């Protein structure tokens, strides 16, 4: 009986240990971690997280604590984690280009990223993705070396684009897609296989292949789903305009952004339902980049006076927010005037929330704290009303 009780106690103890196993993270400064990785001949598993990231906490609680996950990571990698907002975190965030959470990097002892995972996922998928770090040739970083060395074969290009997609590297994926598709015979671009690949990966208007597909839009509509064809071009062009704006605001990749803007203007030379909006957006982007705020505001004034301009409220609200964000203080009065004009002609709840948020930002910029607080409360109440009515609400703008 005594032996039986001892056995049960041991079994219970082992079960408790198993249930409490998890990935073991080493604490040290980054320079020390690299030195340890070199000494132990291990790849570093780098957990880039923040204290407010819900998916990060979910992964730590539900995935990192699985026996299979703990076994793989503790036996294979040097596991480290850094809060991207504390200590060395911000510098490491910039060094490795972390822009979403959670991001999991696999880094060799020389400090080079060999694999990258972005986002939460089930344990089995997480382990499958992590195992790729042990065969760097199959990762986005290994495939980059092959592709950049001139291997633009279908196998390498598609594998590379898939890896970049999983790593949330949309910009790089677009560059690779342009190189690959522009290298194909134009006559093959309308084939089903290449069309389906284009739907997934090709969205750069400055690509010769994209221009060819757009020119043969009617042929595509005859062969494939009309709605999908139209959605593809609309989505690609809209996202490209957004990308041009982001490039100008961040002052990065301006050469490529200018090429894309030129291509969009060329493509939209023949009037389409969205041509007016896209071309006007490109004008405002370029005026803002050049700090030509008089031309910027004059353009918006002309749009406000144009009764045929599509989706006017959303366009003008976005322009007004850009003025509040980047233009000198005196132009905030113009943004307020636009808000008043929109309010006279629009009573929908979505626009009302946008206008309340906009006015809050205007008042804050003007130093009118009480008025800004009142508008913040109004926006909050309107959002509650929209939720009760099960209506969409616009994203909140930063002050």
N, C-alpha and C positions, 0 to 999 in steps of 0.2 A: 504493500500500500504506500509505504514511504517512497519507494522507487518510482511508483506511478505518479505520485504528486510532484516529485522532482522533475520527471519527464514532462508532465503537463506545464510546469512552470518554465522549463527551458523552451518548450515549443511556443508558449505564449510570448516569451521574451524575444524569440527569433521573429515571430510575426510582427511584434511591435516595431522591431528594428526595420523590417522590410517595409512596413507601412510608412515609416518616417524617413525613408531614403529619399534623396534628392540630389540634383546637380550640386557639386561642391565647388564654390567659387573662391579663388585665391585673392586676398587683399594685398595690394602693393601699388606703388606708383607705376606708371606705364613703362618707364625705362627699365625698371626691375622685371616687370612681366616679360618684356622682350628678351632680356638676358636669361630668364628662367626657361623660356621656350627654346632658346638656342641650346642651353645646357642639357635640357631634357629631350631635345629633338622632337618637339611637339608643335602642332598647330594651335593657335590661340582661338578659343571660342569666346567672342566678345559680345556680351549682351548690352546693347545700347537702349536704355530705358529712361522714363521720367516718372516722378512720383504720382503724377495725375493720369497716367496712361492705363485705362481699363484693360485693354487686351494684354498689356505687359503683366498685370497682376494675375489675369486669368492663366496665362502661360506658366507663370511661376507657381501658381497654386495647383493647376490641374495637369500640366504636362511635365514640368521639371521634376515633379515628385513621383513619376511613374518609374517602377523598377527598371524597365527596359531602357528608358531614356537616361536614367542615372548611370546605369551600367555602361552604356555607349560613351557618354560624355566624360565620366570620371576616369575611364580606362584609356580614352583615346586623345582627349584634348586637355589643354591648360585652360580652365574656365575662369573668366573674369567678367565683371560687370561694373558699369559706370553710369551714374545718374548724369544725363547730358546737360543738366542745369546746375551742377555743383562741382566743386573741386576742379579736377582736370577735365571734367566732362565737356564743357563748352569748347575747349581747345581741340579735344579729340573729335567732337562733333564736326567742327570745321575741317579738321585734317582729313577725315574720312567721308565727308559729304553726307552725313546722316540728316535726313529731312522728314522721316516718318517713323512712327513708333508702333510696335517694337521693330527694331532693326537688329539682325543678328549677323555679325561679321566673322569670317574665318580668316585669320591673319597669320602669315608665316613669321619666322623669327627675324626677318629683315624688315618687318613692318608693312609688308605688301598684302593687300586683300586678295585672297584666292577664291573666295566664295561669299555670297551674300544672300540672306533670306529676309524678306520684309513681310510683316504681318503675322497674325496668330494662325494656328492650324492644329489639327489633331496630332496626337503623339506619333502615330505611324508615319504620317506625311512628313512631320518634322524630322524624324530620324532618317527617312529616305533622302530628304534634302541635305541634311547635315553630312551624310555619308559621301555626298558628291565632293566635299572638300578634300577627301582623301585621294581623289582622282582629278586634280585641278584642270587637266586637259579638257574635261567635259563641262566645266563651269563657264560662266560668262567671261571670266578673266582669262582662262586658258583658251577659250574659243576666240577671244579678241586677238590674241597673238597670232593664231592661224589666219584669221580673216584679214588682219592688218598686214600680214606678210604676203597677201595676195591670193589666199585660198577663198575664192568667192563661189565655191561649188554650192549646189542646192543643199546638200547635206549639212555642210558647215554653216551656211548662212541661216538656214531655218533653225538649226540647233542654237545658234548664237542669238537670234531674235527671240526665241522662246525663253532662253535663259535671261535675257535683258528684260523681257516682259515680267517674269517672276521676280526680278530684282527691282522692279518699279523704276527702271532706267529708260523712261519713254523717249528722252532726247536722243540718247545713243541708239536706241532701237530705230528711231526714225532715220537717223543717218545711215545705219546699216541697210535698212530697207531701201532707201534711195539708191545706194550703191548697187545693191543686188538687182532690183527691178529694172534700173536703168541699163543694166548689162544684159538683159534678156532681149531676144528678138522681139520687136514691136508686135509682129504678127501672132506671137504666142501669148500676149497679155490678155487676150479675150478668151483664152482657153479656160475651162472650168477650174482646173487646179490652180492656175496662177491668179484667176479672179478671186477665188476663195482665200488665197494667201494675201492678196492685196487688201481684201476686206479686213483682214486681221492685223496687218502690219504696215501697209503703205498709206500714209496720210499727209505727205509733204507736197504741197502744190508746186514747189520749185523742181520737183522730180519730172524728168522727161516722160517717164512711164505714167505718172499721174495725169499729166497733160494729155497724153495719148488716150488714156481711158476716158477723160472728160470729153475730149473731142468725139469719141465713139460712144457717148452716153446712150444714144438712141439704139445702137447695136446691142449694148448691154441690156437695155430694157426689153428688147425683143427676145434675148436668150435667157434672161434670169428674172428674178422677182423685181418688179418695177419699184415697189416701195423700198426694198432693201437697197437698190441702186441709188435712189434719190436720198435716202437716209445716209448712205455712205459719203456721198459728196457733200451734203449739208453739214454732217458732223465733222468731216475732215477740214473743211474750209473754216467753220466756226472755231474749232479748236486751234487751227493755225493762226487765226486772228488773235486769239487769247495768248498764244505762244509768242507772237510778235510783241504784244503789249508787255508781257512779262519780261522779255529780253530787254526792251527799252527801259523799263522801270529798274531792272537790276544792272543795267549797263553791261550785259554779257551777250556773247554770240551775236553781236550787232550785224556783222557781215551776212550771216545766214538769215537773220530776221529781215534784213532789207531785201534779200533775194526772194524770200517767201512773200513779202508784201508786194513786190513787183509782179510775182507770178499770180497772186490773187487778183490784182488789178487787171492783168492781162486776161485771165480766165473769165472775170466778171465784166469784160468789155461788152459782151452781149447781155442785155438786161435779163436778170432772173429775179424770182420773188424776193431773194435775200440780198441782191446786189447793192441796193441803196444803203442798207444797214451796214454791210461789211465795208463798203468803200468809205462811208462816213466815219466808221470806227477807225479805219486806218488813218484818215485825215487827222482825227483827234489825237491818236497815238503820236503821230509825227509832230503836231503842234505842241503837245505837252512835252515831248522830249527836247524840243528846241526852245522851250519856255516861251512860246508865242501865245500867251494867254488871251490876248485881244482877238487873234484869229480863232482860237479855240472857242471862246464865248460867242463870237459872231456866227460860227458854224452851228452851235447849239441853238442860237436864236432863230436861224433860218429853218432848222428842223422843227422847232416849236410852232413856227408859222406854216409849216407844210402839212396840210390835212391828210395827205396821202402817204405820209411816212409810216412804215409798218412798226408796230410794237413801240410806239413813241414813249410811253411813260417809263418803261424799264430802261430804255436807252438814255433818256434825259437824266433819270435818277443816277445811273452809273456815271455819267459825265459830271454831274453835280458833285458826287462823292470824290471824283478825281480832282476837282477844283479845290474842295476842302482839304484833301490830303496834300496836294503838291503846289497849288498856286499861292501867291502872296495873299495876305489877309484881306486886302480891299476887294478881292473877287468873291469873297464869301457872301457879300450882299447880293451879287448876281445869282449865286446858287440859291439863296433864299427866295429871290424873285421867281426863279424857275419852279421852285416848290409850290409857291402860291398859284402860279399859272396851271400847274398840273392838278392841283387840288380842285380848282374850279371845274375842270372837265372830267375828273375821274373820282368815282365814289367807291370803287371796289376795295375790299378789305386788304388785299395784298399790297396794293399801291399805298394805301393809307399807312400801313406799317412801315413801308420803305420811307415815306415822307417824314414820319415821326423820327425814325432813326437818323435820317439826313439832317433834320432840324436840330436834333440833339448834338450832332457833330458840329454843325455850324455855330450853335451857341457856345459850345466848349471852346472852339477856336477863337471866338470873339470875347472869351472870358466871362460870359454870362452864365455863371454857375447855377443860379436858381432856375432860370429858364431851361437850361440843359437838363436838369434833374426832372423838371416837370415833363419834358418831352420823353425822357427815358421811362418815366412812369406810364405815360400815355402809350408808348410802344409796347410796354409790358402788358398793359390791359388789353390792347388790340390783339396781341399774340394769344392771350388767354381766350378771347372771344373767337379767334380763328380756330383754336384747338377744340373748343366746344362745338363749333360748326363743322369740324373735321375738314378744314380748309388748309391748303399749303401756306407756310409762312416763309418769308425771305430770310436768308442768312443774316446774322447781325454783323454790322460793320465795326471794325476797330475804331476807337476814338482817335 
